[in-house]
Amino acid sequence: MQIRTKELFTLSETIAAPYLEKFEFPWEALSSLKEYIVKLGNTLDPKLYEQKDEHIWIARNAKISSSAHLNGPLIIDEEAEIRHCAYIRGSVIIGKKVVVGNSTELKNVVLFNQVQVPHYNYVGDSILGFKSHMGAGSITSNVKSDKSLVQIKQDGQILETNQKKVGSFLGDNVEIGCNSVLNPGTVIGKDSSVYPGSIVRGCVAEYSIFKSSDNVIKKISK
């Protein structure tokens, strides 16, 4: 299993690369993301980014629906598209050419370049890698039902996050099928796919197809 930050993500595909590369595991980046966004935003070139409100920086060529609700700290990078009734709650970095769609909600997340969360998605306390895509209605659950601290479970081993709110970490080019639920502390390796309507828990290896918890197969190379 490859679940370390540099194994899951192409770090050059996010404005947050200098921050994320400091952390061995991606969930370690969640607790101080808010402060980093404020620090980074104050360094952005005003020719390319407009400061719309306190701690909100938006690329001048991004497309923002008038019905979208934006809270800071927030950075929206170049050519991103924020569609009708998107709700951004704060502590969010939205990468280049990202699509945040109708009624999608984001909180404390990093979306790498060209991510798509286009229809009725909830993404909280998570990091989505380059070109990853969440199908309509799929969500990241970020709090356990008993409110205990989230653990990352991998091949019989347990990694403690020491955090109550931890969502999911999708490697580059991950595809999540419609209406799937990713349980707290889920890690999906790069180039993997999850069948529609799935309930995913734990870690899924890269180049895999997740059909169910007891039916995960390796992709066949083309």
C-alpha positions in Angstrom: 0.0 0.0 0.0 1.2 3.5 -0.9 -0.5 5.9 1.4 2.2 8.5 2.0 1.7 12.0 0.7 4.4 11.8 -2.0 3.1 8.4 -3.2 -0.6 9.4 -3.5 -0.2 12.8 -5.2 1.7 14.6 -8.0 2.6 17.5 -5.8 3.5 19.8 -8.7 -0.3 19.8 -9.5 -1.3 22.0 -6.6 -0.5 25.5 -5.4 -0.1 23.9 -1.9 2.9 21.8 -2.9 5.4 23.5 -0.5 3.0 22.9 2.4 2.0 19.3 1.6 5.5 18.0 1.0 6.3 18.7 4.6 4.0 15.9 5.8 4.7 12.2 5.6 1.0 11.3 5.6 -1.7 13.6 4.1 -4.0 13.7 7.1 -1.3 15.4 9.0 -1.8 18.5 6.8 -5.4 19.0 7.9 -5.0 20.6 11.3 -3.0 23.7 10.1 -4.5 24.1 6.6 -6.5 27.2 7.6 -3.4 29.1 8.8 -1.5 28.1 5.7 -4.1 29.4 3.3 -4.1 32.8 4.9 -0.3 32.9 4.7 -0.2 31.8 1.1 -3.0 34.1 0.0 -1.1 37.1 1.2 1.7 36.2 -1.2 -0.4 35.8 -4.4 0.2 38.1 -7.4 -2.6 40.6 -7.4 -2.4 40.7 -11.2 -3.6 37.1 -11.3 -5.7 36.9 -8.1 -8.2 39.3 -6.7 -8.9 39.5 -2.9 -12.6 39.4 -2.8 -13.1 39.5 0.9 -11.2 38.8 4.1 -9.0 35.8 3.4 -10.6 35.0 0.1 -8.5 35.1 -3.1 -9.9 34.2 -6.5 -8.1 33.9 -9.8 -9.3 36.6 -12.1 -10.1 34.1 -14.8 -12.0 31.7 -12.6 -15.8 31.4 -13.1 -17.9 31.9 -10.0 -21.7 31.5 -10.0 -23.5 34.4 -8.4 -25.4 31.8 -6.3 -22.3 30.2 -4.8 -21.6 30.9 -1.2 -17.9 31.5 -0.4 -16.3 31.6 3.1 -12.6 32.1 3.8 -9.9 31.2 4.2 -10.2 30.3 0.5 -8.0 30.2 -2.6 -9.6 29.5 -6.0 -6.9 29.0 -8.6 -6.9 29.8 -12.3 -9.7 28.6 -14.7 -11.6 26.9 -11.9 -15.4 26.8 -12.1 -17.7 27.2 -9.1 -21.3 26.4 -10.2 -24.8 27.1 -9.0 -25.4 26.9 -5.2 -22.0 25.5 -4.3 -21.3 26.0 -0.6 -17.7 26.6 0.4 -17.4 26.7 4.2 -13.8 27.7 4.5 -10.2 26.4 4.8 -10.3 25.3 1.1 -7.8 25.4 -1.7 -9.4 24.8 -5.2 -6.9 24.0 -7.9 -6.6 25.0 -11.5 -9.5 24.0 -13.8 -11.3 22.4 -10.9 -15.1 22.0 -11.2 -17.2 22.5 -8.0 -20.7 21.7 -9.0 -24.3 22.2 -8.1 -25.0 22.1 -4.4 -21.5 20.7 -3.6 -20.2 21.5 -0.1 -16.5 21.8 0.8 -14.8 22.3 4.1 -11.1 22.0 5.1 -10.0 20.5 1.8 -7.3 20.6 -0.9 -8.5 19.9 -4.4 -5.6 19.4 -6.7 -5.7 20.7 -10.3 -8.4 19.4 -12.6 -10.4 17.7 -9.8 -14.1 17.4 -10.4 -16.7 17.4 -7.7 -19.6 18.3 -10.0 -22.9 17.2 -8.5 -24.3 17.1 -4.9 -21.0 16.1 -3.3 -19.8 16.6 0.3 -16.1 16.8 0.7 -14.8 17.6 4.2 -11.4 17.3 5.9 -10.0 15.6 2.8 -7.5 15.9 0.0 -8.3 15.0 -3.6 -5.4 14.3 -6.0 -4.8 15.5 -9.6 -7.7 14.7 -11.9 -9.7 12.7 -9.3 -13.4 12.7 -9.8 -16.4 12.1 -7.5 -19.6 10.9 -9.2 -22.9 12.5 -8.4 -24.0 12.2 -4.8 -20.8 10.6 -3.6 -19.5 11.9 -0.2 -16.6 11.8 2.2 -17.8 11.1 5.7 -15.5 12.7 8.1 -16.7 11.9 11.7 -17.2 8.5 13.2 -20.7 7.7 14.6 -19.2 7.3 18.1 -17.2 10.6 17.7 -13.9 8.7 18.5 -10.6 9.7 16.9 -10.2 8.5 13.4 -7.7 5.7 12.6 -6.2 4.7 9.3 -6.5 0.9 8.9 -4.1 -0.7 6.5 -3.3 -4.4 6.1 -4.1 -5.2 9.7 -2.1 -2.2 11.0 -3.6 0.9 12.6 -2.2 4.4 12.1 -3.5 7.0 14.6 -4.5 10.4 13.2 -5.3 11.8 16.7 -8.1 13.8 15.0 -11.8 13.5 15.3 -12.5 14.9 11.9 -10.7 13.1 9.0 -12.3 12.4 5.6 -10.7 10.7 2.6 -7.6 11.0 0.6 -7.9 10.2 -3.1 -4.7 9.7 -5.2 -4.2 11.0 -8.7 -6.8 9.9 -11.3 -9.2 8.2 -8.8 -12.8 7.7 -9.9 -15.5 7.4 -7.3 -18.8 6.1 -8.6 -22.1 7.8 -8.0 -23.7 7.7 -4.6 -20.7 6.1 -2.9 -19.8 6.8 0.7 -16.2 7.0 1.8 -16.0 6.4 5.5 -13.7 8.4 7.8 -10.0 7.7 7.2 -10.4 6.1 3.8 -7.4 6.2 1.4 -7.7 5.4 -2.3 -4.5 4.8 -4.1 -3.8 6.5 -7.4 -5.5 5.3 -10.7 -8.1 3.3 -8.8 -11.9 3.1 -9.3 -14.8 2.6 -7.0 -18.1 1.1 -8.2 -21.3 3.2 -7.9 -23.2 2.9 -4.6 -20.2 1.5 -2.7 -19.4 1.9 1.0 -15.6 2.1 1.3 -13.7 1.8 4.5 -9.9 1.6 5.1 -7.3 1.6 2.3 -7.6 0.6 -1.4 -4.4 -0.1 -3.2 -3.4 1.9 -6.3 -4.5 0.6 -9.8 -7.5 -1.3 -8.2 -11.2 -1.6 -8.9 -13.3 -1.6 -5.7 -16.5 -3.5 -6.3 -17.2 -4.3 -2.6 -15.2 -4.8 0.6 -14.6 -8.4 -0.3 -14.2 -7.9 -4.1 -11.3 -5.7 -5.0 -9.4 -6.5 -8.1 -6.3 -5.2 -9.8 -6.7 -3.3 -13.1 -5.4 -4.9 -16.2 -2.7 -2.9 -18.0 -3.7 -1.8 -21.4 
